[in-house]
Amino acid sequence: MADPGAAPERTRLAWRRTGLSAAAVALLAVRPAFTPGAGPPEWLAAAAAMISWAALVGISQHRARGLHDPIPSAVPRSIRAYALITVALAVIAGWVVML
């Protein structure tokens, strides 16, 4: 049964909020790479953070487009990937804080 109500719109907005918060974390993780004494560890952390952010945005856009279907299908593979990338981004951010 399709949901013509506000649930798809709320879900789409939730994906957008998650992408924006991931962007903030990724930008904070990139910041040490631009300090004068930055080296390969900082550059690798910045690259990993931006790649993770791009993957999160890509998955969220894919999931948001799927909400236009009459009955959105759950794709466990993309949800698991999103969760793993989120955890990876949290680990990267924690590592950057410890630098």
N, CA, C and O atoms as CSV, one atom per row, in Angstrom:
chain,resi,resn,atom,element,x,y,z
A,1,MET,N,N,0.841,-1.174,0.000
A,1,MET,CA,C,0.000,0.000,0.000
A,1,MET,C,C,0.893,1.246,0.000
A,1,MET,O,O,1.780,1.379,0.844
A,2,ALA,N,N,0.664,2.120,-0.912
A,2,ALA,CA,C,1.461,3.341,-1.027
A,2,ALA,C,C,1.081,4.339,0.061
A,2,ALA,O,O,-0.053,4.363,0.540
A,3,ASP,N,N,2.045,5.149,0.434
A,3,ASP,CA,C,1.804,6.180,1.436
A,3,ASP,C,C,1.793,7.535,0.740
A,3,ASP,O,O,2.857,8.087,0.460
A,4,PRO,N,N,0.616,8.082,0.456
A,4,PRO,CA,C,0.573,9.380,-0.218
A,4,PRO,C,C,0.799,10.550,0.732
A,4,PRO,O,O,0.831,11.704,0.304
A,5,GLY,N,N,0.957,10.254,2.018
A,5,GLY,CA,C,1.080,11.321,3.014
A,5,GLY,C,C,2.464,11.936,3.062
A,5,GLY,O,O,3.183,11.992,2.064
A,6,ALA,N,N,2.808,12.387,4.235
A,6,ALA,CA,C,4.054,13.138,4.411
A,6,ALA,C,C,5.250,12.254,4.751
A,6,ALA,O,O,6.365,12.760,4.870
A,7,ALA,N,N,5.047,10.946,4.910
A,7,ALA,CA,C,6.158,10.075,5.291
A,7,ALA,C,C,7.294,10.097,4.270
A,7,ALA,O,O,8.451,10.197,4.677
A,8,PRO,N,N,7.023,10.010,2.955
A,8,PRO,CA,C,8.148,10.080,2.017
A,8,PRO,C,C,8.897,11.416,2.084
A,8,PRO,O,O,10.121,11.454,1.959
A,9,GLU,N,N,8.165,12.489,2.279
A,9,GLU,CA,C,8.815,13.804,2.369
A,9,GLU,C,C,9.672,13.899,3.636
A,9,GLU,O,O,10.774,14.446,3.599
A,10,ARG,N,N,9.172,13.371,4.749
A,10,ARG,CA,C,9.960,13.370,5.989
A,10,ARG,C,C,11.216,12.531,5.821
A,10,ARG,O,O,12.287,12.903,6.300
A,11,THR,N,N,11.084,11.404,5.144
A,11,THR,CA,C,12.246,10.546,4.915
A,11,THR,C,C,13.263,11.246,4.028
A,11,THR,O,O,14.464,11.182,4.290
A,12,ARG,N,N,12.797,11.907,2.991
A,12,ARG,CA,C,13.686,12.639,2.094
A,12,ARG,C,C,14.431,13.745,2.872
A,12,ARG,O,O,15.631,13.947,2.684
A,13,LEU,N,N,13.709,14.442,3.728
A,13,LEU,CA,C,14.342,15.484,4.531
A,13,LEU,C,C,15.344,14.900,5.525
A,13,LEU,O,O,16.378,15.508,5.802
A,14,ALA,N,N,15.036,13.728,6.056
A,14,ALA,CA,C,15.974,13.075,6.978
A,14,ALA,C,C,17.263,12.692,6.252
A,14,ALA,O,O,18.350,12.856,6.806
A,15,TRP,N,N,17.159,12.185,5.021
A,15,TRP,CA,C,18.353,11.875,4.240
A,15,TRP,C,C,19.152,13.144,3.988
A,15,TRP,O,O,20.381,13.132,4.064
A,16,ARG,N,N,18.464,14.237,3.689
A,16,ARG,CA,C,19.154,15.505,3.426
A,16,ARG,C,C,19.867,16.005,4.685
A,16,ARG,O,O,21.012,16.451,4.608
A,17,ARG,N,N,19.208,15.936,5.831
A,17,ARG,CA,C,19.840,16.367,7.086
A,17,ARG,C,C,21.074,15.530,7.396
A,17,ARG,O,O,22.093,16.056,7.845
A,18,THR,N,N,20.979,14.230,7.157
A,18,THR,CA,C,22.113,13.356,7.419
A,18,THR,C,C,23.283,13.713,6.510
A,18,THR,O,O,24.433,13.726,6.949
A,19,GLY,N,N,22.992,14.002,5.252
A,19,GLY,CA,C,24.048,14.405,4.327
A,19,GLY,C,C,24.702,15.710,4.738
A,19,GLY,O,O,25.918,15.865,4.623
A,20,LEU,N,N,23.896,16.651,5.220
A,20,LEU,CA,C,24.449,17.933,5.663
A,20,LEU,C,C,25.305,17.778,6.921
A,20,LEU,O,O,26.352,18.412,7.046
A,21,SER,N,N,24.859,16.938,7.841
A,21,SER,CA,C,25.667,16.739,9.046
A,21,SER,C,C,26.956,15.995,8.707
A,21,SER,O,O,27.998,16.263,9.305
A,22,ALA,N,N,26.897,15.066,7.753
A,22,ALA,CA,C,28.112,14.380,7.318
A,22,ALA,C,C,29.058,15.364,6.634
A,22,ALA,O,O,30.276,15.239,6.760
A,23,ALA,N,N,28.517,16.331,5.919
A,23,ALA,CA,C,29.355,17.354,5.283
A,23,ALA,C,C,30.085,18.169,6.335
A,23,ALA,O,O,31.262,18.488,6.169
A,24,ALA,N,N,29.395,18.509,7.416
A,24,ALA,CA,C,30.038,19.273,8.488
A,24,ALA,C,C,31.169,18.472,9.117
A,24,ALA,O,O,32.247,19.010,9.367
A,25,VAL,N,N,30.933,17.198,9.372
A,25,VAL,CA,C,31.977,16.345,9.955
A,25,VAL,C,C,33.156,16.214,8.988
A,25,VAL,O,O,34.313,16.299,9.399
A,26,ALA,N,N,32.860,16.009,7.709
A,26,ALA,CA,C,33.930,15.857,6.718
A,26,ALA,C,C,34.753,17.139,6.608
A,26,ALA,O,O,35.979,17.082,6.514
A,27,LEU,N,N,34.093,18.284,6.619
A,27,LEU,CA,C,34.832,19.544,6.535
A,27,LEU,C,C,35.702,19.777,7.770
A,27,LEU,O,O,36.810,20.303,7.662
A,28,LEU,N,N,35.207,19.390,8.931
A,28,LEU,CA,C,36.027,19.496,10.137
A,28,LEU,C,C,37.204,18.525,10.088
A,28,LEU,O,O,38.283,18.828,10.597
A,29,ALA,N,N,36.997,17.358,9.476
A,29,ALA,CA,C,38.085,16.385,9.360
A,29,ALA,C,C,39.132,16.840,8.351
A,29,ALA,O,O,40.296,16.452,8.453
A,30,VAL,N,N,38.739,17.648,7.389
A,30,VAL,CA,C,39.667,18.147,6.364
A,30,VAL,C,C,40.508,19.308,6.893
A,30,VAL,O,O,41.613,19.547,6.406
A,31,ARG,N,N,40.005,20.004,7.856
A,31,ARG,CA,C,40.664,21.220,8.352
A,31,ARG,C,C,42.137,21.032,8.721
A,31,ARG,O,O,42.951,21.876,8.345
A,32,PRO,N,N,42.525,19.962,9.444
A,32,PRO,CA,C,43.950,19.812,9.792
A,32,PRO,C,C,44.865,19.637,8.582
A,32,PRO,O,O,46.065,19.893,8.683
A,33,ALA,N,N,44.328,19.210,7.447
A,33,ALA,CA,C,45.162,19.019,6.259
A,33,ALA,C,C,45.651,20.344,5.691
A,33,ALA,O,O,46.567,20.363,4.869
A,34,PHE,N,N,45.058,21.445,6.116
A,34,PHE,CA,C,45.436,22.759,5.605
A,34,PHE,C,C,46.282,23.561,6.582
A,34,PHE,O,O,46.523,24.748,6.360
A,35,THR,N,N,46.729,22.936,7.647
A,35,THR,CA,C,47.626,23.623,8.576
A,35,THR,C,C,49.045,23.602,7.998
A,35,THR,O,O,49.364,22.736,7.184
A,36,PRO,N,N,49.896,24.545,8.411
A,36,PRO,CA,C,51.251,24.613,7.843
A,36,PRO,C,C,52.079,23.341,8.032
A,36,PRO,O,O,52.879,23.005,7.158
A,37,GLY,N,N,51.914,22.637,9.128
A,37,GLY,CA,C,52.727,21.444,9.380
A,37,GLY,C,C,52.049,20.152,8.968
A,37,GLY,O,O,52.435,19.085,9.446
A,38,ALA,N,N,51.063,20.212,8.107
A,38,ALA,CA,C,50.318,19.012,7.716
A,38,ALA,C,C,51.196,18.066,6.913
A,38,ALA,O,O,52.039,18.487,6.121
A,39,GLY,N,N,50.974,16.784,7.139
A,39,GLY,CA,C,51.730,15.766,6.414
A,39,GLY,C,C,50.797,14.698,5.867
A,39,GLY,O,O,49.581,14.889,5.820
A,40,PRO,N,N,51.364,13.582,5.456
A,40,PRO,CA,C,50.554,12.515,4.864
A,40,PRO,C,C,49.406,11.992,5.747
A,40,PRO,O,O,48.332,11.713,5.213
A,41,PRO,N,N,49.581,11.845,7.072
A,41,PRO,CA,C,48.433,11.368,7.865
A,41,PRO,C,C,47.219,12.309,7.765
A,41,PRO,O,O,46.081,11.858,7.633
A,42,GLU,N,N,47.479,13.592,7.828
A,42,GLU,CA,C,46.377,14.562,7.737
A,42,GLU,C,C,45.752,14.550,6.342
A,42,GLU,O,O,44.535,14.665,6.199
A,43,TRP,N,N,46.586,14.411,5.327
A,43,TRP,CA,C,46.067,14.378,3.954
A,43,TRP,C,C,45.234,13.127,3.718
A,43,TRP,O,O,44.192,13.180,3.064
A,44,LEU,N,N,45.699,11.995,4.254
A,44,LEU,CA,C,44.933,10.752,4.103
A,44,LEU,C,C,43.605,10.825,4.846
A,44,LEU,O,O,42.582,10.361,4.344
A,45,ALA,N,N,43.621,11.410,6.047
A,45,ALA,CA,C,42.372,11.565,6.796
A,45,ALA,C,C,41.398,12.463,6.036
A,45,ALA,O,O,40.199,12.189,5.982
A,46,ALA,N,N,41.925,13.535,5.453
A,46,ALA,CA,C,41.067,14.446,4.691
A,46,ALA,C,C,40.491,13.753,3.466
A,46,ALA,O,O,39.307,13.898,3.164
A,47,ALA,N,N,41.325,13.002,2.763
A,47,ALA,CA,C,40.843,12.290,1.574
A,47,ALA,C,C,39.797,11.247,1.949
A,47,ALA,O,O,38.773,11.124,1.278
A,48,ALA,N,N,40.053,10.499,3.018
A,48,ALA,CA,C,39.092,9.482,3.458
A,48,ALA,C,C,37.776,10.124,3.888
A,48,ALA,O,O,36.702,9.593,3.607
A,49,ALA,N,N,37.857,11.260,4.564
A,49,ALA,CA,C,36.633,11.947,5.009
A,49,ALA,C,C,35.822,12.429,3.814
A,49,ALA,O,O,34.600,12.279,3.794
A,50,MET,N,N,36.480,12.997,2.831
A,50,MET,CA,C,35.738,13.504,1.668
A,50,MET,C,C,35.176,12.369,0.815
A,50,MET,O,O,34.075,12.493,0.279
A,51,ILE,N,N,35.911,11.270,0.682
A,51,ILE,CA,C,35.400,10.108,-0.052
A,51,ILE,C,C,34.196,9.527,0.679
A,51,ILE,O,O,33.199,9.166,0.054
A,52,SER,N,N,34.289,9.437,1.996
A,52,SER,CA,C,33.160,8.930,2.787
A,52,SER,C,C,31.947,9.836,2.634
A,52,SER,O,O,30.823,9.359,2.473
A,53,TRP,N,N,32.176,11.127,2.684
A,53,TRP,CA,C,31.068,12.072,2.526
A,53,TRP,C,C,30.418,11.925,1.154
A,53,TRP,O,O,29.192,11.906,1.042
A,54,ALA,N,N,31.240,11.822,0.111
A,54,ALA,CA,C,30.690,11.676,-1.244
A,54,ALA,C,C,29.881,10.390,-1.369
A,54,ALA,O,O,28.830,10.381,-2.011
A,55,ALA,N,N,30.359,9.307,-0.762
A,55,ALA,CA,C,29.609,8.047,-0.804
A,55,ALA,C,C,28.286,8.177,-0.062
A,55,ALA,O,O,27.262,7.684,-0.534
A,56,LEU,N,N,28.295,8.837,1.101
A,56,LEU,CA,C,27.053,9.034,1.850
A,56,LEU,C,C,26.045,9.847,1.059
A,56,LEU,O,O,24.861,9.513,1.026
A,57,VAL,N,N,26.503,10.900,0.428
A,57,VAL,CA,C,25.602,11.738,-0.364
A,57,VAL,C,C,25.062,10.951,-1.555
A,57,VAL,O,O,23.883,11.064,-1.889
A,58,GLY,N,N,25.906,10.166,-2.189
A,58,GLY,CA,C,25.457,9.355,-3.318
A,58,GLY,C,C,24.394,8.351,-2.921
A,58,GLY,O,O,23.388,8.198,-3.614
A,59,ILE,N,N,24.613,7.664,-1.803
A,59,ILE,CA,C,23.624,6.690,-1.338
A,59,ILE,C,C,22.337,7.392,-0.930
A,59,ILE,O,O,21.248,6.906,-1.235
A,60,SER,N,N,22.444,8.524,-0.249
A,60,SER,CA,C,21.227,9.214,0.187
A,60,SER,C,C,20.432,9.744,-1.002
A,60,SER,O,O,19.202,9.721,-0.980
A,61,GLN,N,N,21.115,10.218,-2.033
A,61,GLN,CA,C,20.405,10.670,-3.229
A,61,GLN,C,C,19.708,9.505,-3.920
A,61,GLN,O,O,18.585,9.643,-4.404
A,62,HIS,N,N,20.377,8.363,-3.961
A,62,HIS,CA,C,19.775,7.174,-4.561
A,62,HIS,C,C,18.523,6.755,-3.789
A,62,HIS,O,O,17.494,6.434,-4.384
A,63,ARG,N,N,18.623,6.761,-2.461
A,63,ARG,CA,C,17.474,6.372,-1.630
A,63,ARG,C,C,16.348,7.404,-1.748
A,63,ARG,O,O,15.177,7.028,-1.782
A,64,ALA,N,N,16.680,8.683,-1.810
A,64,ALA,CA,C,15.647,9.723,-1.908
A,64,ALA,C,C,14.914,9.631,-3.244
A,64,ALA,O,O,13.703,9.844,-3.301
A,65,ARG,N,N,15.638,9.316,-4.320
A,65,ARG,CA,C,14.971,9.151,-5.620
A,65,ARG,C,C,14.023,7.963,-5.602
A,65,ARG,O,O,12.990,7.985,-6.270
A,66,GLY,N,N,14.365,6.926,-4.842
A,66,GLY,CA,C,13.520,5.743,-4.751
A,66,GLY,C,C,12.213,5.991,-4.027
A,66,GLY,O,O,11.299,5.170,-4.099
A,67,LEU,N,N,12.113,7.106,-3.334
A,67,LEU,CA,C,10.871,7.413,-2.613
A,67,LEU,C,C,9.742,7.812,-3.549
A,67,LEU,O,O,8.585,7.848,-3.131
A,68,HIS,N,N,10.053,8.113,-4.810
A,68,HIS,CA,C,9.020,8.471,-5.773
A,68,HIS,C,C,8.250,7.246,-6.254
A,68,HIS,O,O,7.166,7.377,-6.823
A,69,ASP,N,N,8.805,6.056,-6.028
A,69,ASP,CA,C,8.121,4.835,-6.437
A,69,ASP,C,C,6.836,4.680,-5.635
A,69,ASP,O,O,6.752,5.162,-4.506
A,70,PRO,N,N,5.829,4.011,-6.206
A,70,PRO,CA,C,4.575,3.828,-5.468
A,70,PRO,C,C,4.792,3.129,-4.124
A,70,PRO,O,O,4.208,3.515,-3.111
A,71,ILE,N,N,5.634,2.103,-4.130
A,71,ILE,CA,C,5.970,1.406,-2.887
A,71,ILE,C,C,7.486,1.358,-2.813
A,71,ILE,O,O,8.107,0.530,-3.479
A,72,PRO,N,N,8.098,2.236,-2.008
A,72,PRO,CA,C,9.566,2.243,-1.919
A,72,PRO,C,C,10.063,0.911,-1.376
A,72,PRO,O,O,9.551,0.405,-0.377
A,73,SER,N,N,11.041,0.361,-2.029
A,73,SER,CA,C,11.580,-0.921,-1.584
A,73,SER,C,C,12.763,-0.680,-0.657
A,73,SER,O,O,13.564,0.233,-0.857
A,74,ALA,N,N,12.845,-1.517,0.350
A,74,ALA,CA,C,13.980,-1.441,1.264
A,74,ALA,C,C,15.153,-2.146,0.605
A,74,ALA,O,O,15.020,-3.270,0.121
A,75,VAL,N,N,16.279,-1.495,0.588
A,75,VAL,CA,C,17.480,-2.080,0.003
A,75,VAL,C,C,18.476,-2.259,1.142
A,75,VAL,O,O,19.229,-1.341,1.463
A,76,PRO,N,N,18.478,-3.448,1.756
A,76,PRO,CA,C,19.352,-3.649,2.913
A,76,PRO,C,C,20.818,-3.402,2.612
A,76,PRO,O,O,21.569,-2.966,3.485
A,77,ARG,N,N,21.234,-3.677,1.377
A,77,ARG,CA,C,22.644,-3.492,1.035
A,77,ARG,C,C,23.040,-2.026,1.137
A,77,ARG,O,O,24.104,-1.710,1.669
A,78,SER,N,N,22.201,-1.130,0.635
A,78,SER,CA,C,22.550,0.292,0.702
A,78,SER,C,C,22.440,0.823,2.130
A,78,SER,O,O,23.197,1.710,2.526
A,79,ILE,N,N,21.516,0.291,2.886
A,79,ILE,CA,C,21.382,0.732,4.281
A,79,ILE,C,C,22.597,0.284,5.091
A,79,ILE,O,O,23.117,1.045,5.907
A,80,ARG,N,N,23.051,-0.959,4.865
A,80,ARG,CA,C,24.258,-1.430,5.545
A,80,ARG,C,C,25.476,-0.609,5.126
A,80,ARG,O,O,26.301,-0.249,5.965
A,81,ALA,N,N,25.588,-0.318,3.847
A,81,ALA,CA,C,26.712,0.492,3.366
A,81,ALA,C,C,26.675,1.867,4.006
A,81,ALA,O,O,27.715,2.388,4.410
A,82,TYR,N,N,25.496,2.463,4.104
A,82,TYR,CA,C,25.356,3.782,4.714
A,82,TYR,C,C,25.797,3.740,6.177
A,82,TYR,O,O,26.486,4.642,6.654
A,83,ALA,N,N,25.395,2.693,6.876
A,83,ALA,CA,C,25.779,2.566,8.285
A,83,ALA,C,C,27.288,2.389,8.429
A,83,ALA,O,O,27.901,3.005,9.301
A,84,LEU,N,N,27.887,1.560,7.590
A,84,LEU,CA,C,29.333,1.345,7.669
A,84,LEU,C,C,30.117,2.609,7.327
A,84,LEU,O,O,31.126,2.909,7.964
A,85,ILE,N,N,29.657,3.342,6.331
A,85,ILE,CA,C,30.342,4.579,5.968
A,85,ILE,C,C,30.194,5.616,7.077
A,85,ILE,O,O,31.129,6.369,7.347
A,86,THR,N,N,29.036,5.661,7.716
A,86,THR,CA,C,28.835,6.577,8.830
A,86,THR,C,C,29.781,6.253,9.981
A,86,THR,O,O,30.362,7.154,10.586
A,87,VAL,N,N,29.932,4.971,10.279
A,87,VAL,CA,C,30.864,4.560,11.331
A,87,VAL,C,C,32.297,4.917,10.928
A,87,VAL,O,O,33.070,5.399,11.756
A,88,ALA,N,N,32.653,4.685,9.669
A,88,ALA,CA,C,33.997,5.027,9.200
A,88,ALA,C,C,34.251,6.526,9.326
A,88,ALA,O,O,35.337,6.944,9.728
A,89,LEU,N,N,33.257,7.325,8.984
A,89,LEU,CA,C,33.402,8.776,9.094
A,89,LEU,C,C,33.557,9.195,10.555
A,89,LEU,O,O,34.317,10.114,10.859
A,90,ALA,N,N,32.848,8.531,11.450
A,90,ALA,CA,C,32.989,8.829,12.883
A,90,ALA,C,C,34.390,8.454,13.376
A,90,ALA,O,O,34.981,9.175,14.180
A,91,VAL,N,N,34.912,7.337,12.899
A,91,VAL,CA,C,36.263,6.922,13.293
A,91,VAL,C,C,37.293,7.921,12.766
A,91,VAL,O,O,38.218,8.301,13.483
A,92,ILE,N,N,37.132,8.341,11.519
A,92,ILE,CA,C,38.050,9.326,10.938
A,92,ILE,C,C,37.995,10.627,11.743
A,92,ILE,O,O,39.030,11.216,12.057
A,93,ALA,N,N,36.789,11.064,12.070
A,93,ALA,CA,C,36.650,12.306,12.842
A,93,ALA,C,C,37.293,12.161,14.217
A,93,ALA,O,O,37.955,13.086,14.688
A,94,GLY,N,N,37.108,11.021,14.862
A,94,GLY,CA,C,37.746,10.783,16.152
A,94,GLY,C,C,39.265,10.775,16.045
A,94,GLY,O,O,39.963,11.285,16.921
A,95,TRP,N,N,39.765,10.190,14.963
A,95,TRP,CA,C,41.208,10.171,14.754
A,95,TRP,C,C,41.753,11.569,14.527
A,95,TRP,O,O,42.829,11.907,15.022
A,96,VAL,N,N,41.018,12.384,13.783
A,96,VAL,CA,C,41.451,13.754,13.537
A,96,VAL,C,C,41.488,14.547,14.840
A,96,VAL,O,O,42.379,15.373,15.038
A,97,VAL,N,N,40.530,14.301,15.725
A,97,VAL,CA,C,40.512,15.000,17.016
A,97,VAL,C,C,41.755,14.623,17.834
A,97,VAL,O,O,42.297,15.444,18.574
A,98,MET,N,N,42.191,13.378,17.687
A,98,MET,CA,C,43.346,12.919,18.467
A,98,MET,C,C,44.680,13.366,17.863
A,98,MET,O,O,45.713,13.237,18.520
A,99,LEU,N,N,44.688,13.887,16.629
A,99,LEU,CA,C,45.948,14.337,16.007
A,99,LEU,C,C,46.580,15.473,16.758
A,99,LEU,O,O,47.640,15.961,16.363
